[in-house]
Amino acid sequence: MMTVDILSLLCIAGAAQLFTMAAVFATSRALPQRTFAAFALNVGIIITGSVLMGSVAPLARAHVPFNYLLGPLFYLFVRATLMGELGRRVWLHAIPAAIAAVSLIAFQPSARTFLIALLVQAVGYIAATFLLLARHDRADRTLWIGAWTFAAICAGAFARLAGAISPRVIPAMLAVAAVVVAAALLRGRVADRKYVRSTLQDDRAELLLRRLLELFQSEKPYLDPELSLDALSRKLSIPPKHLSQIVNQQLGRNFNDWINGWRVEEAKRRLVDQKHGHLSIVAIGEASGFRSKSTFNAAFRRETSMTPSEFRRQRPD
């Protein structure tokens, strides 16, 4: 009984924190942060509903349809962070939640039926999220942690289906997961304050972000060690201050760190590629766009927590 009481308190505190985060991030001009605001609000509603279940009869199952928005909103958050857009026909992701709401009113399925259907949907969205992360070299470490956390929650839901854990455990885990994901957005939120008077509109920023990412994927301008903010802004035909704002707000990094991140990913590919096996570490760093060995080593360690030499030794023979 004491365990359940403690978990209930954690759920209440987590829900309060989630509603606060939703209010804070909802005012952001960055698409990933606004998407996270919707995600945080949804999780807060789920947790609140789970605590109220059984104590307030009219509200006992009102939160159930929101569970079917959990996977879609997290997937869309990751997509917005990596690609700067949500894709077409976003409303399709809400169909399972709508079906759950209608079923709740018209048919009153059992809690077990709802949980089985939710697990089927969750596995699909978790797989789609991992696939999306795997396809993007610039996936933030925090996104991976968030994805693995939700995979663990899905495993916990299977345990709940078997009656092995308390019904309060999963909501408490959701609160923790949301806080983990929020950590990836805090720097971007602080950056918003610098651009209060910016003339760059949200739709324009999202369009320019797509152009920027497409340019980096197709032409690899980061391989030029002389690449600068001004040079890149001229190439994209946008003001340097707008380019800086896009990188800071939409991607949550400063310009130099972001460029070096791309260079590190390029170096990682070359370090494990047999056709570059005859090249020295320094040569690979220079070919990847770094001016010096010290800069290469520092950036590589910051991105991977190991040196280029250590990374290369992991290469399969």
C-alpha positions as CSV (number, residue, x, y, z in Angstrom):
1,M,0.0,0.0,0.0
2,M,2.8,2.4,0.9
3,T,4.4,1.8,-2.5
4,V,1.2,2.8,-4.3
5,D,0.9,6.0,-2.2
6,I,4.4,7.0,-3.0
7,L,4.0,6.4,-6.7
8,S,0.7,8.4,-6.6
9,L,2.6,11.3,-5.2
10,L,5.3,11.0,-7.8
11,C,2.6,10.9,-10.5
12,I,0.9,14.1,-9.1
13,A,4.2,15.9,-9.0
14,G,5.1,14.7,-12.5
15,A,1.8,15.8,-13.9
16,A,2.2,19.3,-12.4
17,Q,5.7,19.5,-13.9
18,L,4.5,18.4,-17.3
19,F,1.7,21.0,-17.4
20,T,4.3,23.6,-16.5
21,M,6.6,22.5,-19.3
22,A,3.7,22.4,-21.8
23,A,2.9,26.0,-21.0
24,V,6.6,27.1,-21.3
25,F,7.4,25.3,-24.5
26,A,4.0,26.2,-26.2
27,T,5.2,29.8,-26.6
28,S,8.3,28.8,-28.5
29,R,8.7,29.6,-32.2
30,A,10.6,26.4,-32.8
31,L,8.5,23.5,-34.2
32,P,10.2,20.8,-32.1
33,Q,9.5,22.7,-28.9
34,R,5.8,23.3,-29.8
35,T,5.4,19.6,-30.6
36,F,7.0,18.7,-27.3
37,A,4.5,21.1,-25.6
38,A,1.6,19.0,-27.1
39,F,3.4,15.8,-26.0
40,A,3.9,17.1,-22.4
41,L,0.3,18.2,-22.1
42,N,-0.9,14.8,-23.3
43,V,1.3,12.9,-20.9
44,G,0.1,15.2,-18.1
45,I,-3.5,14.4,-18.9
46,I,-2.7,10.6,-18.9
47,I,-0.9,10.8,-15.6
48,T,-3.7,12.9,-14.0
49,G,-6.3,10.4,-15.3
50,S,-4.4,7.4,-13.9
51,V,-4.3,9.0,-10.4
52,L,-8.0,9.9,-10.6
53,M,-9.0,6.5,-11.9
54,G,-11.4,4.9,-9.4
55,S,-11.7,7.9,-7.2
56,V,-13.8,10.2,-9.5
57,A,-16.2,7.9,-11.2
58,P,-17.2,10.2,-14.2
59,L,-13.5,10.8,-15.0
60,A,-12.3,7.2,-14.3
61,R,-11.6,6.4,-18.0
62,A,-11.7,9.9,-19.7
63,H,-8.0,9.9,-20.1
64,V,-7.9,6.5,-22.0
65,P,-8.1,8.0,-25.6
66,F,-5.1,10.2,-24.8
67,N,-2.9,7.1,-24.4
68,Y,-3.2,6.6,-28.2
69,L,-1.6,10.0,-28.8
70,L,1.5,9.2,-26.8
71,G,3.3,7.2,-29.5
72,P,2.3,9.6,-32.4
73,L,3.3,12.7,-30.5
74,F,6.7,11.4,-29.5
75,Y,7.3,10.2,-33.0
76,L,6.3,13.6,-34.4
77,F,8.5,15.4,-31.9
78,V,11.5,13.3,-33.1
79,R,10.6,14.0,-36.7
80,A,10.3,17.7,-36.1
81,T,13.6,17.8,-34.3
82,L,15.5,15.9,-37.0
83,M,13.7,17.0,-40.2
84,G,12.1,20.4,-39.2
85,E,8.7,19.3,-40.3
86,L,5.8,16.9,-39.3
87,G,5.0,15.5,-42.7
88,R,1.7,15.6,-44.5
89,R,-1.7,14.5,-43.2
90,V,-0.6,14.8,-39.6
91,W,-4.2,14.3,-38.5
92,L,-4.1,10.6,-39.5
93,H,-2.0,10.0,-36.4
94,A,-5.0,11.0,-34.3
95,I,-7.3,8.3,-35.8
96,P,-6.6,5.6,-33.1
97,A,-7.3,8.1,-30.3
98,A,-10.6,9.0,-32.0
99,I,-11.6,5.3,-32.4
100,A,-10.7,4.7,-28.7
101,A,-12.9,7.7,-27.7
102,V,-15.9,6.4,-29.7
103,S,-15.4,2.8,-28.4
104,L,-15.3,4.1,-24.9
105,I,-18.7,5.8,-25.3
106,A,-20.4,3.2,-27.5
107,F,-19.0,-0.2,-26.5
108,Q,-17.2,0.2,-23.1
109,P,-14.4,-2.3,-23.9
110,S,-12.5,-3.8,-21.0
111,A,-9.3,-2.2,-19.8
112,R,-7.4,-5.3,-21.0
113,T,-8.7,-4.8,-24.5
114,F,-7.6,-1.1,-24.5
115,L,-4.2,-2.1,-23.2
116,I,-3.6,-4.8,-25.9
117,A,-4.6,-2.4,-28.7
118,L,-2.4,0.3,-27.2
119,L,0.6,-2.0,-27.1
120,V,0.2,-3.0,-30.7
121,Q,0.1,0.7,-31.7
122,A,3.0,1.6,-29.3
123,V,5.3,-1.1,-30.8
124,G,4.7,0.3,-34.3
125,Y,5.5,3.8,-33.3
126,I,8.6,2.8,-31.3
127,A,9.9,0.9,-34.3
128,A,9.2,3.9,-36.6
129,T,11.0,6.2,-34.1
130,F,14.1,4.0,-33.9
131,L,14.2,3.8,-37.7
132,L,14.0,7.5,-38.0
133,L,16.8,8.0,-35.5
134,A,19.0,5.4,-37.2
135,R,18.6,7.2,-40.6
136,H,19.8,10.6,-39.2
137,D,23.4,11.0,-38.2
138,R,22.6,14.1,-36.3
139,A,20.2,12.4,-33.9
140,D,20.8,13.9,-30.5
141,R,21.9,11.5,-27.7
142,T,18.9,12.7,-25.6
143,L,16.5,11.6,-28.3
144,W,18.0,8.1,-28.2
145,I,17.6,8.0,-24.5
146,G,14.0,9.1,-24.8
147,A,13.3,6.5,-27.4
148,W,14.9,3.7,-25.2
149,T,12.9,5.0,-22.2
150,F,9.7,4.6,-24.1
151,A,10.7,1.2,-25.2
152,A,11.2,0.3,-21.5
153,I,7.7,1.8,-20.8
154,C,6.3,-0.4,-23.5
155,A,7.9,-3.4,-21.8
156,G,6.5,-2.3,-18.5
157,A,3.0,-2.2,-20.2
158,F,3.4,-5.9,-21.1
159,A,4.3,-6.5,-17.4
160,R,1.2,-4.6,-16.4
161,L,-0.8,-6.7,-18.8
162,A,0.4,-9.8,-16.9
163,G,-0.5,-8.1,-13.6
164,A,3.2,-8.1,-12.4
165,I,3.5,-4.4,-11.5
166,S,1.4,-1.6,-10.0
167,P,-0.8,0.5,-12.3
168,R,1.0,3.6,-11.0
169,V,4.4,2.5,-12.2
170,I,3.9,3.3,-15.9
171,P,2.6,6.8,-15.3
172,A,5.5,7.5,-13.1
173,M,7.9,6.3,-15.8
174,L,6.1,8.5,-18.3
175,A,6.8,11.5,-16.1
176,V,10.5,10.6,-15.9
177,A,10.7,10.1,-19.7
178,A,9.1,13.5,-20.4
179,V,11.6,15.2,-18.2
180,V,14.5,13.4,-20.0
181,V,13.2,14.6,-23.4
182,A,12.7,18.1,-22.1
183,A,16.4,18.3,-21.3
184,A,17.1,18.3,-25.1
185,L,15.0,21.5,-25.5
186,L,16.2,23.7,-22.6
187,R,19.1,25.3,-24.5
188,G,16.8,26.1,-27.4
189,R,14.3,27.7,-25.1
190,V,16.9,30.0,-23.6
191,A,18.0,30.8,-27.2
192,D,14.5,32.0,-28.0
193,R,15.0,35.1,-25.8
194,K,17.7,36.4,-28.0
195,Y,15.4,36.5,-31.0
196,V,12.3,38.2,-29.5
197,R,12.5,41.0,-32.1
198,S,13.5,38.8,-35.0
199,T,11.6,39.3,-38.3
200,L,12.0,35.6,-39.2
201,Q,8.6,34.0,-39.2
202,D,8.0,30.4,-38.1
203,D,7.0,29.0,-41.5
204,R,9.9,30.7,-43.2
205,A,12.3,29.3,-40.5
206,E,11.0,25.8,-41.1
207,L,11.4,26.1,-44.9
208,L,15.0,27.4,-44.5
209,L,15.8,24.6,-42.1
210,R,14.7,22.0,-44.7
211,R,16.9,23.8,-47.3
212,L,19.8,23.9,-44.9
213,L,19.6,20.2,-44.1
214,E,19.1,19.2,-47.7
215,L,22.2,21.2,-48.6
216,F,24.3,19.5,-46.0
217,Q,23.2,16.1,-47.0
218,S,23.7,16.6,-50.7
219,E,26.7,18.9,-51.1
220,K,28.5,18.5,-47.7
221,P,29.7,22.1,-47.4
222,Y,31.1,21.3,-44.0
223,L,34.0,19.5,-45.6
224,D,35.4,23.0,-46.4
225,P,37.5,24.0,-43.3
226,E,37.0,27.7,-44.2
227,L,33.2,27.4,-44.0
228,S,31.8,30.3,-42.0
229,L,28.4,31.6,-41.0
230,D,28.7,34.4,-43.5
231,A,29.7,32.1,-46.4
232,L,26.9,29.7,-45.7
233,S,24.3,32.5,-45.4
234,R,25.4,33.8,-48.8
235,K,25.1,30.3,-50.3
236,L,21.5,30.1,-48.9
237,S,20.7,33.7,-49.8
238,I,19.6,34.5,-46.2
239,P,20.8,37.0,-43.6
240,P,23.5,35.6,-41.3
241,K,21.4,36.5,-38.2
242,H,18.6,34.4,-39.6
243,L,20.9,31.5,-40.2
244,S,22.3,31.7,-36.7
245,Q,18.7,31.9,-35.3
246,I,17.7,28.7,-37.2
247,V,20.6,26.7,-35.9
248,N,20.2,28.0,-32.4
249,Q,16.5,27.7,-32.1
250,Q,15.6,24.8,-34.4
251,L,18.6,22.6,-33.8
252,G,19.5,23.7,-30.2
253,R,23.3,24.2,-30.9
254,N,25.6,27.0,-31.7
255,F,26.8,27.3,-35.3
256,N,30.4,26.0,-34.8
257,D,29.4,23.0,-32.7
258,W,26.7,22.1,-35.2
259,I,29.2,22.2,-38.1
260,N,31.7,20.2,-36.2
261,G,29.1,17.7,-35.4
262,W,28.6,17.0,-39.1
263,R,32.4,16.8,-39.6
264,V,32.6,14.2,-36.8
265,E,30.0,12.1,-38.4
266,E,31.9,12.3,-41.7
267,A,35.1,11.3,-39.9
268,K,33.4,8.4,-38.2
269,R,32.3,7.0,-41.6
270,R,35.9,7.4,-42.9
271,L,37.5,5.8,-39.9
272,V,35.5,2.6,-40.3
273,D,35.7,2.5,-44.1
274,Q,38.4,0.1,-45.3
275,K,39.2,2.2,-48.3
276,H,40.5,4.9,-46.0
277,G,42.4,2.5,-43.8
278,H,45.8,3.7,-45.2
279,L,45.1,7.3,-44.0
280,S,46.3,8.6,-40.7
281,I,43.9,10.0,-38.1
282,V,45.1,13.6,-38.9
283,A,44.5,13.1,-42.6
284,I,41.0,11.9,-42.0
285,G,40.3,14.8,-39.7
286,E,41.5,17.2,-42.4
287,A,39.5,15.5,-45.1
288,S,36.4,15.8,-42.9
289,G,36.8,19.6,-42.7
290,F,38.8,20.1,-39.5
291,R,41.7,22.6,-39.6
292,S,43.8,21.0,-36.8
293,K,44.3,17.8,-35.0
294,S,43.5,19.4,-31.6
295,T,40.2,20.8,-32.9
296,F,39.3,17.4,-34.4
297,N,40.1,15.5,-31.2
298,A,38.2,17.9,-29.0
299,A,35.1,17.8,-31.2
300,F,35.3,14.1,-31.7
301,R,35.5,13.4,-27.9
302,R,32.7,15.8,-27.2
303,E,30.4,14.0,-29.7
304,T,31.4,10.4,-29.0
305,S,33.0,10.4,-25.6
306,M,36.1,8.7,-27.2
307,T,39.1,9.7,-29.3
308,P,39.3,9.1,-33.0
309,S,42.0,6.4,-32.4
310,E,39.7,4.6,-29.9
311,F,36.8,4.8,-32.3
312,R,39.0,3.4,-35.2
313,R,40.1,0.4,-33.1
314,Q,36.5,-0.7,-32.8
315,R,36.3,-1.1,-36.5
316,P,35.6,-4.8,-37.5
317,D,38.4,-6.4,-39.5
